[in-house]
């Protein structure tokens, strides 16, 4: 059987500092049947020149440049729906890189051996101010197959996932309208919805690295961005409550709000005040209690640290 085609999506905007690492990490994969889709969202730096130096040496790279800046999520959507042809897809942002050259070949083999699985989730590390911080799944085995329901229920408690280390089925993604929400966690919203349609493979190996460069959207959220991002919790909850009991689904939703509330608290702190419309937004999203708990927890931790200095 012919090896299935894997599309490595590489959406980028003004990320020339890390772009070479991202491209070369994709090219260094030992899996031969890949296409590398570079989706340039009208960068104003030297992205085009950097990519041009690679295109002439390999047919694996396909370069698409938007006439104007679409924004991160729209660029994801366009790359997947208009440019990708693979059976499987991996999204590698311009500030990401793969650090395991066998990841794609290992992942495809595992997915082929388990045809009922919807996606494979491996582990990442991230570079923060030149310090490498490792992220693992809390599972004992190198490889584990679990239900998507179990995975979603245990997200951020027992299990984690990263966009850059998750290989997913393209046709299934298209059916679910991946990257439909223009929010920071559009990847989480899409991938967790997909997970709830079947089983997933956990691959307990660090295969990718995310580089924090100070301008990453997930770490720089405005009040609007942070509150709009709650959409991912609501959308997953709507599906989750059809798969489990109402009480379990509701407890999951509230736990997710508690985990996410610090991002909203930080955005409020950064702007130093709230408008009446913003207060209304907090009540409308039923995030006030989680926000209060988060602020109390942050304050207590600061006092505890001061006391123990």
C-alpha positions as CSV (number, residue, x, y, z in Angstrom):
1,X,0.0,0.0,0.0
2,X,1.3,3.4,-1.0
3,X,2.3,5.7,1.9
4,X,-0.4,8.2,2.7
5,X,0.3,11.8,1.9
6,X,0.9,14.1,4.9
7,X,0.4,17.8,4.5
8,X,2.5,19.9,6.9
9,X,0.8,23.3,7.1
10,X,3.2,26.1,7.9
11,X,1.1,29.3,8.2
12,X,3.3,32.3,9.0
13,X,3.3,36.0,9.3
14,X,6.5,38.0,10.0
15,X,8.3,35.1,11.7
16,X,11.5,35.2,9.7
17,X,13.5,34.7,12.9
18,X,12.3,31.1,13.3
19,X,11.1,30.3,9.8
20,X,14.2,28.5,8.6
21,X,14.1,26.2,11.7
22,X,10.5,25.4,11.0
23,X,11.0,24.6,7.3
24,X,14.2,22.5,7.9
25,X,12.5,20.6,10.7
26,X,9.8,19.6,8.2
27,X,12.2,18.7,5.5
28,X,14.3,16.6,7.9
29,X,11.4,14.2,8.5
30,X,12.3,10.7,7.3
31,X,8.8,10.2,5.9
32,X,9.0,10.8,2.2
33,X,5.4,11.4,1.1
34,X,4.9,14.9,2.5
35,X,4.0,18.3,1.1
36,X,5.0,21.4,3.0
37,X,2.4,24.1,2.5
38,X,3.8,27.5,3.4
39,X,0.9,29.9,3.9
40,X,2.4,33.4,4.0
41,X,-0.2,35.8,5.4
42,X,1.2,38.8,3.5
43,X,4.4,39.1,5.6
44,X,6.3,42.4,5.5
45,X,9.7,40.9,6.5
46,X,12.0,38.6,4.4
47,X,9.7,35.5,4.5
48,X,9.3,35.3,0.7
49,X,13.1,35.5,0.2
50,X,13.7,32.8,2.8
51,X,11.2,30.5,1.2
52,X,12.5,31.1,-2.3
53,X,15.9,29.7,-1.3
54,X,14.2,26.4,-0.5
55,X,11.7,26.1,-3.3
56,X,14.4,25.7,-6.0
57,X,15.9,22.7,-4.2
58,X,12.8,20.6,-3.4
59,X,9.3,20.0,-4.9
60,X,8.0,19.2,-1.5
61,X,7.5,22.9,-0.6
62,X,4.5,24.8,-2.0
63,X,4.4,28.5,-1.3
64,X,1.2,30.5,-1.2
65,X,1.2,34.2,-0.3
66,X,-2.1,36.0,0.6
67,X,-2.6,39.3,-1.2
68,X,-3.5,40.9,2.1
69,X,-3.3,39.9,5.7
70,X,-6.2,37.6,6.5
71,X,-5.4,37.0,10.2
72,X,-4.1,33.8,11.9
73,X,-7.3,31.8,11.9
74,X,-8.4,32.7,8.4
75,X,-5.0,31.8,7.1
76,X,-5.2,28.4,8.9
77,X,-8.6,27.8,7.3
78,X,-7.5,28.8,3.8
79,X,-4.3,26.6,4.0
80,X,-6.4,23.6,5.0
81,X,-9.3,24.0,2.7
82,X,-7.6,25.4,-0.4
83,X,-4.1,24.2,-0.4
84,X,-3.7,20.9,1.5
85,X,-4.1,17.6,-0.3
86,X,-2.9,15.1,2.3
87,X,-4.6,12.2,4.0
88,X,-3.3,13.5,7.3
89,X,-2.4,17.1,8.4
90,X,0.0,18.6,10.8
91,X,0.0,22.3,11.6
92,X,3.4,23.8,12.2
93,X,3.3,27.6,12.8
94,X,6.2,29.7,11.7
95,X,7.5,29.8,15.4
96,X,7.2,26.0,15.8
97,X,9.7,23.3,14.9
98,X,9.8,19.5,14.9
99,X,12.6,18.0,16.9
100,X,12.1,14.3,16.2
101,X,12.9,13.4,12.6
102,X,10.9,10.2,12.8
103,X,7.7,11.7,14.1
104,X,5.6,11.7,10.9
105,X,6.6,8.2,9.9
106,X,5.9,6.9,13.4
107,X,2.6,8.7,13.6
108,X,1.4,7.5,10.2
109,X,2.2,3.9,11.1
110,X,0.4,4.1,14.3
111,X,-2.7,5.7,12.7
112,X,-2.7,3.1,9.9
113,X,-2.6,0.3,12.5
114,X,-5.5,1.8,14.4
115,X,-8.0,2.8,11.6
116,X,-10.8,3.9,14.0
117,X,-8.6,6.6,15.6
118,X,-9.2,10.2,14.6
119,X,-5.9,11.8,15.5
120,X,-2.6,11.2,17.2
121,X,-1.4,13.5,20.0
122,X,2.3,13.7,20.8
123,X,4.1,15.9,23.3
124,X,6.0,19.2,23.0
125,X,8.5,21.3,24.7
126,X,8.7,25.1,24.6
127,X,11.4,27.6,24.6
128,X,10.8,30.5,27.0
129,X,13.5,33.1,27.3
130,X,16.1,30.5,26.1
131,X,14.9,28.0,28.8
132,X,13.5,24.7,27.6
133,X,10.4,23.6,29.5
134,X,9.1,20.1,28.8
135,X,5.4,19.2,28.5
136,X,4.4,15.5,29.0
137,X,1.2,13.6,29.0
138,X,0.6,12.0,32.4
139,X,0.4,8.4,31.1
140,X,2.7,5.5,31.8
141,X,2.9,4.0,28.4
142,X,4.7,5.3,25.4
143,X,1.6,4.7,23.3
144,X,-1.9,4.6,24.5
145,X,-5.3,4.4,22.7
146,X,-8.1,6.0,24.6
147,X,-11.6,7.3,23.7
148,X,-11.9,10.9,22.7
149,X,-14.4,11.3,25.5
150,X,-11.9,10.2,28.1
151,X,-9.3,12.6,26.6
152,X,-11.6,15.6,26.6
153,X,-12.7,14.8,30.2
154,X,-9.1,14.7,31.3
155,X,-7.8,17.7,29.3
156,X,-5.5,19.9,31.3
157,X,-5.8,17.6,34.3
158,X,-4.4,14.3,33.0
159,X,-3.9,14.9,29.3
160,X,-2.5,17.7,27.2
161,X,-2.2,18.4,23.5
162,X,-0.4,20.8,21.2
163,X,-1.4,21.9,17.8
164,X,2.1,21.4,16.5
165,X,2.4,17.8,17.6
166,X,-1.1,16.6,16.6
167,X,-1.6,14.7,13.4
168,X,-5.2,14.5,12.2
169,X,-7.3,13.1,9.4
170,X,-7.9,15.9,6.8
171,X,-11.3,14.6,5.5
172,X,-12.7,14.3,9.0
173,X,-11.5,17.9,9.7
174,X,-13.1,19.2,6.6
175,X,-16.5,17.7,7.6
176,X,-16.3,19.4,11.0
177,X,-15.4,22.8,9.5
178,X,-12.0,23.1,11.2
179,X,-10.8,26.6,12.2
180,X,-14.3,28.0,12.0
181,X,-14.0,30.2,15.0
182,X,-11.9,33.3,14.9
183,X,-10.5,32.9,18.4
184,X,-7.1,32.3,19.9
185,X,-7.9,28.6,20.8
186,X,-9.4,27.8,17.4
187,X,-7.1,24.8,17.3
188,X,-8.3,23.5,20.6
189,X,-11.9,24.0,19.6
190,X,-11.4,22.1,16.4
191,X,-9.3,19.2,17.7
192,X,-11.4,18.5,20.7
193,X,-14.6,18.4,18.6
194,X,-12.8,15.9,16.4
195,X,-11.6,13.9,19.4
196,X,-15.2,13.4,20.5
197,X,-16.1,11.6,17.3
198,X,-13.9,8.5,18.1
199,X,-10.7,7.3,19.6
200,X,-7.3,9.0,19.8
201,X,-3.7,7.8,20.1
202,X,-1.5,9.3,22.8
203,X,2.2,9.2,21.9
204,X,4.2,10.0,25.0
205,X,7.2,11.4,23.2
206,X,8.4,15.0,22.8
207,X,8.5,15.6,19.1
208,X,8.1,19.4,18.7
209,X,9.1,22.7,20.1
210,X,7.2,26.0,20.4
211,X,9.3,29.1,20.6
212,X,7.9,32.0,22.7
213,X,8.9,35.1,20.8
214,X,7.0,37.7,22.8
215,X,4.3,38.3,20.2
216,X,2.5,35.0,20.3
217,X,-1.2,35.5,20.3
218,X,-1.9,33.0,23.0
219,X,0.3,34.9,25.4
220,X,-0.8,38.4,24.5
221,X,-4.6,38.6,24.9
222,X,-6.8,41.7,25.0
223,X,-10.0,41.7,27.0
224,X,-12.0,41.1,23.8
225,X,-9.7,38.2,22.7
226,X,-9.7,36.5,26.1
227,X,-13.5,36.6,26.6
228,X,-14.3,35.7,23.0
229,X,-12.0,32.7,23.4
230,X,-14.5,31.2,25.8
231,X,-16.3,30.1,22.7
232,X,-14.1,27.0,22.5
233,X,-15.4,25.9,25.9
234,X,-19.0,26.4,25.0
235,X,-18.7,24.6,21.6
236,X,-17.0,21.6,23.1
237,X,-19.5,21.5,26.0
238,X,-22.4,21.4,23.6
239,X,-21.1,18.1,22.1
240,X,-19.8,16.8,25.4
241,X,-23.2,16.9,27.1
242,X,-24.5,14.5,24.4
243,X,-21.8,12.0,25.2
244,X,-22.0,12.0,29.0
245,X,-24.2,13.1,31.8
246,X,-25.3,16.7,32.1
247,X,-23.7,17.0,35.6
248,X,-20.3,15.7,34.3
249,X,-20.4,17.9,31.3
250,X,-21.3,21.0,33.4
251,X,-18.5,20.2,35.9
252,X,-16.1,20.0,33.0
253,X,-17.3,23.4,31.6
254,X,-16.8,25.1,35.0
255,X,-13.4,23.5,35.4
256,X,-12.3,24.8,32.0
257,X,-13.5,28.3,33.0
258,X,-11.5,28.1,36.2
259,X,-8.4,27.2,34.2
260,X,-8.9,29.9,31.7
261,X,-10.0,32.7,34.0
262,X,-6.4,33.9,34.7
263,X,-6.0,34.9,31.1
264,X,-9.0,37.2,31.5
265,X,-7.8,38.5,34.8
266,X,-4.4,39.4,33.2
267,X,-6.2,41.2,30.3
268,X,-8.2,43.2,32.9
269,X,-5.0,44.0,34.8
270,X,-3.3,45.2,31.7
271,X,-6.0,47.7,30.8
272,X,-6.4,48.7,34.4
273,X,-10.2,49.3,34.3
274,X,-13.5,47.8,33.0
275,X,-16.2,49.5,31.0
276,X,-19.9,48.7,31.7
277,X,-20.0,46.8,28.5
278,X,-17.1,44.6,29.6
279,X,-18.7,44.0,33.0
280,X,-21.9,42.9,31.1
281,X,-19.7,40.6,28.9
282,X,-18.3,38.9,32.0
283,X,-21.8,38.2,33.4
284,X,-23.1,37.1,30.0
285,X,-20.4,34.5,29.8
286,X,-21.0,33.4,33.3
287,X,-17.3,33.7,34.1
288,X,-17.5,36.1,37.1
289,X,-17.3,33.3,39.8
290,X,-14.4,31.6,38.1
291,X,-12.7,35.0,37.7
292,X,-13.1,35.8,41.5
293,X,-11.7,32.4,42.4
294,X,-8.8,33.0,40.1
295,X,-8.0,36.4,41.5
296,X,-8.2,35.2,45.1
297,X,-5.9,32.3,44.2
298,X,-3.4,34.5,42.5
299,X,-3.4,37.0,45.5
300,X,-3.0,34.2,48.0
301,X,-0.1,32.7,46.1
302,X,1.6,36.1,46.0
303,X,1.1,36.6,49.7
304,X,2.4,33.1,50.4
305,X,5.5,33.6,48.4
306,X,6.2,36.9,50.1
307,X,5.8,35.4,53.5
308,X,8.3,32.6,52.6
309,X,11.0,34.8,51.1
